[in-house]
Amino acid sequence: MRHDQNLEADADVTTNIELGETTFVETVERFQGGENDLMIVSATATDPQYIRAENEFLLEQNRANVSFTRHKNKLIVIAAESLLSHIPADTTIYDEALLWKELPAAVGEPPTDSTTPDWSGSLKEFITPMGAPGFLSADETSISVYDL
């Protein structure tokens, strides 16, 4: 299925984003069984209360397994430190979250480590501030990049 067909199928998705002919935007569930040369996983939940309330869904092992194993050449994971450093109170959910827990250590940057990132900056370098009430501004949102 081409990307524009996927976007048309989802009424909630904005269709004014220009994507290449072989670019797909999918949920983990819809991508199950697929693979691609480059995969970008976006896990950007940042609010600790939201993460705590939804950790069973967000950190689920099968979802993480699909997210981290369907690339042929390169995997890029975009994840908030607050998600990676979250410790579920329920031990069953903690066990389910092991793939997420191992990710920071794999890149050499556990949330409590002081390793220097390969690149760091602010979100404003990538987006135009919208000024939405209740959200951090692009100036306040820092980004750190670590390369394996």
C-alpha distance (Angstrom), angle and dihedral (degrees) to the residues before:
residue distance angle dihedral
M1 . . .
R2 3.81 . .
H3 3.80 120.1 .
D4 3.80 94.9 -110.1
Q5 3.81 90.4 55.6
N6 3.81 89.5 52.0
L7 3.78 91.7 50.0
E8 3.79 92.9 47.2
A9 3.80 89.5 52.4
D10 3.80 90.7 59.2
A11 3.79 112.3 63.9
D12 3.81 90.5 -169.5
V13 3.82 94.0 59.0
T14 3.79 118.5 91.8
T15 3.81 108.9 -122.4
N16 3.81 97.9 -161.2
I17 3.81 92.1 86.3
E18 3.78 110.9 106.5
L19 3.79 111.9 -134.4
G20 3.80 131.5 174.7
E21 3.79 122.9 -103.4
T22 3.81 91.7 -101.1
T23 3.81 97.6 40.2
F24 3.78 115.7 112.2
V25 3.79 128.8 -170.2
E26 3.78 108.6 -160.0
T27 3.76 141.6 156.2
V28 3.80 116.4 -117.9
E29 3.80 89.8 -108.6
R30 3.82 93.7 54.2
F31 3.81 92.3 45.2
Q32 3.82 93.7 53.2
G33 3.82 108.7 134.8
G34 3.82 94.4 12.9
E35 3.78 129.6 109.3
N36 3.78 137.4 -167.0
D37 3.81 139.0 -174.7
L38 3.81 92.8 -113.0
M39 3.78 124.9 26.7
I40 3.79 126.5 -174.0
V41 3.79 115.4 -163.6
S42 3.78 115.4 -162.2
A43 3.80 115.2 -160.3
T44 3.75 101.0 159.6
A45 3.80 104.1 150.6
T46 3.81 103.3 137.5
D47 3.81 108.3 167.2
P48 3.83 107.8 99.0
Q49 3.83 91.9 -149.5
Y50 3.81 91.6 52.9
I51 3.81 91.6 45.7
R52 3.82 90.3 49.8
A53 3.82 91.7 49.1
E54 3.82 94.5 45.8
N55 3.81 102.0 30.6
E56 3.80 93.9 114.7
F57 3.83 89.0 60.6
L58 3.82 99.0 34.1
L59 3.80 97.0 48.0
E60 3.81 99.1 36.2
Q61 3.81 110.8 145.0
N62 3.82 98.9 -135.8
R63 3.80 91.0 51.4
A64 3.83 91.0 48.8
N65 3.80 91.3 46.7
V66 3.81 91.8 54.8
S67 3.82 90.8 44.2
F68 3.80 94.9 51.7
T69 3.81 102.1 38.0
R70 3.81 108.0 45.4
H71 3.81 98.4 80.6
K72 3.81 123.0 99.5
N73 3.83 99.8 -164.9
K74 3.80 114.3 1.3
L75 3.78 137.7 18.0
I76 3.79 121.7 -164.8
V77 3.80 116.5 -169.6
I78 3.78 119.7 -165.9
A79 3.78 108.4 -167.2
A80 3.78 136.4 155.3
E81 3.81 117.2 -118.3
S82 3.80 88.1 -129.5
L83 3.82 89.1 62.2
L84 3.81 94.0 45.2
S85 3.79 93.4 47.5
H86 3.83 95.0 45.3
I87 3.80 112.8 119.5
P88 3.81 111.6 -158.8
A89 3.80 114.7 -136.7
D90 3.82 91.1 -141.6
T91 3.82 110.2 77.4
T92 3.81 91.7 -148.8
I93 3.80 90.5 57.8
Y94 3.81 89.9 45.1
D95 3.81 89.5 54.9
E96 3.82 89.3 48.9
A97 3.81 89.5 52.1
L98 3.81 96.1 56.7
L99 3.82 94.3 109.2
W100 3.81 89.2 55.1
K101 3.81 90.8 44.7
E102 3.82 91.9 52.4
L103 3.81 93.6 49.5
P104 3.84 98.0 78.3
A105 3.79 91.5 46.8
A106 3.83 90.3 49.2
V107 3.80 90.3 58.0
G108 3.79 91.4 43.2
E109 3.78 95.0 -113.9
P110 3.77 115.1 101.5
P111 3.81 109.0 -179.9
T112 3.81 91.4 -104.3
D113 3.82 95.8 48.4
S114 3.81 123.0 98.1
T115 3.82 97.4 -144.9
T116 3.80 112.6 148.2
P117 3.82 112.7 -112.4
D118 3.81 121.2 -125.1
W119 3.81 87.1 -121.7
S120 3.77 135.1 2.4
G121 3.76 134.3 178.1
S122 3.77 141.5 122.8
L123 3.76 132.8 -69.0
K124 3.80 90.1 -114.1
E125 3.82 88.3 77.2
F126 3.81 88.0 68.6
I127 3.80 107.6 31.5
T128 3.76 141.5 37.1
P129 3.82 110.9 -115.4
M130 3.81 112.4 -108.6
G131 3.80 97.8 -169.9
A132 3.80 94.9 -135.2
P133 3.81 110.4 176.6
G134 3.79 115.8 -108.6
F135 3.80 95.9 19.9
L136 3.78 129.2 106.3
S137 3.76 112.4 -105.2
A138 3.79 119.5 -115.4
D139 3.83 87.5 -108.7
E140 3.82 90.4 59.3
T141 3.82 96.5 46.7
S142 3.78 110.4 86.7
I143 3.79 124.4 -162.6
S144 3.80 128.0 -157.3
V145 3.81 123.4 -169.9
Y146 3.79 123.6 -156.1
D147 3.79 123.3 -175.1
L148 3.81 124.2 -152.1
